[in-house]
C-alpha cells in the first residue's frame, strides 16, 4: 500500500466516524427535544459514543499503519 492509498483510507475512516457521530447526535437531539433531563442524558450518551467511536477509529488507523509497514 502506498502513501496515497493509506491517506485515502485514513480519510475515509475519519469521515465515516464523523458521519456516525453526527447522525447519533441528531437522533439524540430529536429524542431529547426540550426536556432538560433527557438532554443531559443524551449529552452523556453522546460523549460515551464519541469515545467508543474514537477507540474503534484509532484501532483501525493502527491496523492500516501496521499493514503499511509490513
C-alpha positions in Angstrom: 0.0 0.0 0.0 1.5 3.3 -1.0 1.2 6.6 1.0 -1.7 7.9 -1.2 -3.7 4.7 -0.6 -3.0 4.9 3.1 -4.0 8.6 3.4 -7.2 7.9 1.4 -8.2 5.0 3.7 -7.4 7.1 6.8 -9.5 10.0 5.4 -12.4 7.6 4.7 -12.3 6.1 8.2 -12.2 9.6 9.8 -15.1 10.8 7.6 -17.1 7.7 8.4 -16.5 8.2 12.1 -17.6 11.8 11.9 -20.8 10.9 10.0 -21.7 8.3 12.5 -21.2 10.7 15.4 -23.2 13.4 13.6 -26.0 11.1 12.9 -26.1 9.8 16.5 -26.1 13.4 17.8 -29.1 14.3 15.6 -31.1 11.3 16.8 -30.3 12.1 20.5 -31.2 15.8 20.0 -34.6 14.9 18.4 -35.4 12.4 21.2 -34.4 14.9 23.9 -36.2 17.9 22.5 -37.0 20.4 25.3 -36.6 18.1 28.3 -33.5 19.2 30.2 -33.1 15.8 31.9 -33.3 14.0 28.6 -30.8 16.5 27.1 -28.4 15.8 29.9 -28.8 12.0 29.4 -28.4 12.4 25.7 -25.2 14.5 26.1 -23.7 11.8 28.4 -24.7 9.1 25.9 -23.2 11.1 23.0 -19.9 11.6 24.9 -19.7 7.9 25.5 -20.5 7.1 21.9 -17.8 9.6 20.7 -15.2 7.9 23.0 -16.2 4.4 21.7 -16.0 5.6 18.1 -12.7 7.2 18.7 -11.3 4.0 20.2 -12.6 2.0 17.2 -11.2 4.6 14.8 -7.8 4.5 16.4 -7.7 0.7 16.2 -8.5 0.8 12.5 -5.9 3.5 11.8 -3.3 1.5 13.7 -4.1 -1.6 11.6 -3.7 0.5 8.5 -0.4 1.8 9.6 0.8 -1.6 10.6 -0.2 -3.1 7.2 1.8 -0.3 5.5 4.9 -1.2 7.5 4.8 -4.8 6.5 
